[in-house]
Amino acid sequence: MSHASEPRVDAHTGTPTTGHEWDGIAELNTPLPRWWLWTFYATIVWSIGYWVVYPAWPLATTHTNGLFGWNSRAAIVDELNELKTIRGAAGAKLEKASLAEIKGDAQMLSFARAQGAAAFATNCAPCHGAGAQGAKGYPNLNDDEWIWGGTPEAISQTITHGIRWDADKDSRAGAMPAFGKDGTLKADEIANVAGYVQSIGGVKVEGSPDLAKGKTIYAENCAACHGDDGKGNMELGSPSLVDKIWLYGSDKATIVNRIQNGGGGVMPSWGGRLDPVTIKSLTVYVHSLGGGK
């Protein structure tokens, strides 16, 4: 319970009260320490100075530029230009060299790997992971299994043109049909072929599917892309089903969902976003992770 009363001087501390009381406990009107007040006043003066010397106030169509004429965008441009100057000679050499020549020159290879690692951390790691270990739906770049090919040339094309239908004429594009959604296969047929895929993939077959029927369904609907032996086709972006590397998961529910609804992964095309030297460096870096062909 609180109430207001006339301010008075507290008998124990000699400090005036505010007039507010809570259950008989009075609030003291203790003044702020002088050092705190002077610090507060100094921050106000500092802020006024900051408004004057740096860009701070929005105007109708622009903003104040400040007496120093400094802004963060210009600073970034200066830093990038400085970086280009530092990398200039090595970058120019890298730009003229082929991927094979880079691989055969220790100095260029070291520079490309270092620049590629930095570019990967900025542009690729959000999807493929900081260590390129991948995640569900995002391929691991450390292993020796490639959906679209692991040669330097194949990696360069993937980075440059991406994996999507609408990027450009050289972009890779692949998608799995929605066999169930489109009415091509019935539920029991999907269950049987999912079981067959598990069987050739070296994982425990869930449920009691008819594997013989599943094999026939696979041959009629899946082999055209994934191959009769299930080893995939890099020309089509069809992954191997027998390498025990599963992009989305090897459990029955996941496989059934993929057969039912189809789908396919996409990747940005970096050709219009990154310069040729950076793309070469990324190619060399990804190829050197351990799984390059």
C-alpha positions in Angstrom: 0.0 0.0 0.0 1.5 3.4 -0.9 0.4 7.0 -0.4 1.7 10.5 -0.9 2.4 12.8 2.0 4.3 16.1 2.4 8.0 15.8 1.9 10.0 15.9 5.1 13.5 15.4 6.3 14.4 11.9 7.4 15.5 11.9 11.0 18.1 9.1 10.6 19.9 10.3 7.4 19.0 14.0 7.3 17.9 13.6 3.7 14.6 15.0 2.4 12.0 12.5 1.3 10.0 12.6 -1.9 6.7 12.3 -0.1 6.1 8.7 -1.3 5.7 5.9 1.2 5.2 2.2 0.9 3.9 0.4 3.9 5.6 3.0 6.2 8.8 3.0 4.2 9.6 6.5 2.9 11.5 7.1 -0.3 14.5 9.3 0.2 15.3 12.1 -2.3 19.0 11.3 -2.4 20.9 13.4 -4.9 22.9 11.7 -7.6 26.7 11.6 -7.0 28.5 14.6 -8.5 30.8 12.4 -10.6 27.9 10.7 -12.1 26.2 14.0 -13.0 29.3 15.4 -14.6 29.8 12.2 -16.6 26.2 12.5 -17.8 26.7 16.1 -18.8 29.9 15.2 -20.6 28.1 12.5 -22.7 25.5 15.2 -23.7 28.3 17.5 -24.8 30.0 14.6 -26.6 26.8 13.7 -28.5 26.4 17.2 -29.7 29.9 17.2 -31.0 29.3 13.8 -32.6 26.3 15.1 -34.4 28.4 18.0 -35.9 31.5 16.2 -37.1 29.9 12.9 -38.3 26.8 12.2 -40.5 23.9 12.1 -38.1 20.7 13.9 -39.1 18.3 12.9 -41.9 17.1 15.6 -44.3 14.4 15.6 -46.9 16.4 13.8 -49.6 19.8 13.3 -48.0 21.5 13.7 -44.7 24.1 15.9 -42.9 27.6 15.0 -44.0 29.4 16.2 -40.9 32.5 18.4 -40.7 34.9 15.4 -41.1 33.1 14.2 -44.3 33.5 10.6 -43.1 31.0 7.8 -43.6 31.2 4.1 -43.2 30.5 3.2 -46.8 33.4 5.3 -48.1 35.6 3.7 -45.4 34.6 0.2 -46.7 35.4 1.3 -50.3 38.8 2.5 -49.2 39.5 -0.7 -47.3 38.5 -2.8 -50.3 40.7 -0.7 -52.6 43.6 -1.1 -50.2 43.0 -4.9 -50.2 42.9 -5.0 -54.0 46.2 -3.2 -54.0 47.8 -5.7 -51.6 46.4 -8.6 -53.6 47.0 -6.9 -56.9 50.0 -8.7 -58.2 49.0 -12.2 -57.0 45.4 -11.6 -58.1 46.4 -10.6 -61.6 48.6 -13.7 -61.9 45.8 -15.9 -60.7 43.3 -14.3 -63.1 45.4 -15.2 -66.1 46.2 -18.7 -65.0 44.1 -21.8 -65.7 42.9 -24.0 -62.9 45.5 -26.6 -63.9 48.3 -24.0 -63.8 47.2 -22.8 -60.4 47.2 -26.3 -59.0 50.8 -26.8 -60.4 52.2 -23.6 -58.9 52.8 -23.7 -55.1 52.7 -20.0 -54.7 49.5 -19.4 -56.6 47.9 -22.5 -55.0 48.6 -21.2 -51.5 47.2 -17.7 -52.4 44.1 -19.2 -54.0 43.4 -21.4 -51.0 43.8 -18.5 -48.6 41.5 -16.2 -50.6 39.1 -19.1 -51.3 38.8 -19.9 -47.6 37.9 -16.3 -46.8 35.4 -16.2 -49.6 33.9 -19.5 -48.5 33.4 -18.3 -44.9 31.5 -15.2 -46.2 29.4 -16.7 -49.0 29.2 -20.5 -48.6 29.5 -21.4 -45.0 25.9 -20.3 -44.1 24.6 -23.3 -46.1 27.5 -25.7 -46.3 28.8 -25.1 -42.8 32.0 -23.4 -41.5 33.9 -26.7 -42.1 32.1 -27.5 -45.4 30.5 -30.4 -43.6 27.1 -29.7 -45.0 23.7 -30.2 -43.3 20.4 -31.8 -44.2 19.7 -30.7 -47.8 23.1 -29.1 -48.1 25.9 -31.4 -49.5 29.1 -32.1 -47.6 32.0 -30.8 -49.6 34.6 -32.9 -47.8 33.6 -36.3 -49.0 34.3 -37.9 -52.4 30.7 -38.0 -53.6 29.5 -35.2 -55.9 26.0 -34.6 -57.3 27.3 -32.5 -60.2 30.9 -33.5 -60.4 34.0 -32.9 -58.3 36.6 -31.9 -60.9 37.9 -28.3 -60.8 36.0 -27.5 -64.0 32.8 -29.0 -62.7 33.1 -27.2 -59.3 33.8 -23.9 -61.2 30.7 -24.3 -63.3 28.5 -25.0 -60.3 29.8 -22.0 -58.4 29.6 -19.7 -61.4 26.2 -20.7 -62.7 24.5 -22.2 -59.7 21.8 -24.8 -59.4 18.5 -23.3 -60.5 16.2 -23.2 -63.5 16.2 -19.5 -64.1 19.9 -18.4 -63.7 21.3 -18.7 -67.2 21.7 -21.1 -70.1 24.7 -22.8 -68.4 23.1 -23.1 -65.0 22.6 -26.7 -63.8 19.0 -27.7 -63.1 17.7 -30.9 -61.7 14.6 -31.9 -59.8 13.1 -35.2 -58.8 9.5 -35.8 -60.0 6.7 -35.9 -57.4 5.7 -39.5 -58.2 3.0 -39.7 -55.6 1.7 -36.1 -55.9 1.4 -36.4 -59.7 -0.4 -39.7 -59.4 2.4 -41.8 -61.1 2.7 -44.1 -58.1 0.3 -45.3 -55.5 1.0 -45.4 -51.8 1.8 -49.1 -51.7 4.1 -48.7 -54.7 5.9 -45.8 -53.0 6.4 -47.9 -49.9 7.8 -50.8 -51.9 10.2 -48.7 -53.9 11.3 -46.9 -50.7 12.1 -50.2 -49.1 14.1 -51.2 -52.2 16.1 -48.0 -52.1 16.9 -48.7 -48.4 18.0 -52.2 -49.3 20.5 -51.1 -52.0 21.6 -48.2 -49.9 22.9 -50.5 -47.1 20.5 -49.3 -44.4 18.0 -51.3 -42.4 14.8 -51.8 -44.3 11.8 -50.6 -42.3 8.5 -52.3 -42.4 7.8 -55.3 -44.7 7.9 -53.9 -48.2 7.8 -56.2 -51.2 11.4 -55.7 -52.4 10.8 -57.6 -55.7 8.0 -55.3 -56.6 10.0 -52.3 -55.4 12.9 -53.3 -57.7 10.5 -53.5 -60.7 9.0 -50.1 -59.8 12.5 -48.7 -59.5 13.6 -50.0 -62.9 10.5 -48.4 -64.5 10.6 -45.0 -62.8 13.9 -44.3 -61.1 16.7 -46.0 -63.0 16.5 -43.5 -65.9 18.1 -40.9 -63.6 19.7 -42.8 -60.7 21.0 -45.7 -62.9 20.2 -49.4 -63.0 22.7 -49.9 -60.2 21.6 -46.9 -58.2 25.0 -45.1 -58.6 23.5 -41.9 -59.9 24.3 -39.7 -62.8 26.3 -36.5 -62.5 25.1 -35.2 -65.8 21.6 -35.0 -64.5 22.5 -34.2 -60.9 21.0 -37.5 -59.7 22.8 -38.6 -56.5 24.0 -42.1 -55.9 21.7 -44.2 -53.7 24.3 -46.8 -52.8 27.1 -44.8 -51.2 25.5 -44.5 -47.7 25.6 -40.7 -48.0 22.1 -39.3 -47.6 21.4 -35.7 -48.3 18.0 -35.6 -46.7 18.0 -38.8 -44.6 17.8 -42.6 -45.0 14.7 -43.3 -42.8 11.6 -44.6 -44.5 9.5 -41.6 -43.8 12.0 -39.2 -45.5 12.5 -41.5 -48.5 8.7 -41.9 -48.9 8.3 -38.1 -48.7 10.9 -37.5 -51.4 9.2 -40.0 -53.7 5.8 -38.7 -52.9 6.6 -34.9 -53.3 9.8 -34.8 -55.3 11.9 -31.7 -55.2 15.5 -30.7 -55.7 18.2 -28.5 -54.2 19.1 -25.0 -55.4 22.2 -22.9 -55.2 22.9 -19.2 -56.0 24.8 -18.4 -59.2 27.9 -16.5 -58.0 29.1 -15.5 -61.5 27.4 -12.0 -61.3 28.3 -11.5 -57.6 31.9 -12.5 -57.3 34.8 -11.6 -59.5 36.6 -14.2 -61.6 39.7 -14.4 -59.3 37.4 -15.1 -56.3 35.5 -17.8 -58.1 38.8 -19.4 -59.1 40.0 -19.2 -55.5 36.8 -20.7 -54.3 37.1 -23.5 -56.9 40.6 -24.3 -55.8 39.7 -24.2 -52.1 36.6 -26.5 -52.4 38.6 -28.9 -54.6 41.3 -29.0 -52.0 39.0 -29.9 -49.1 39.6 -33.6 -49.7 36.8 -34.7 -51.9 37.8 -33.2 -55.2 38.3 -35.5 -58.2 
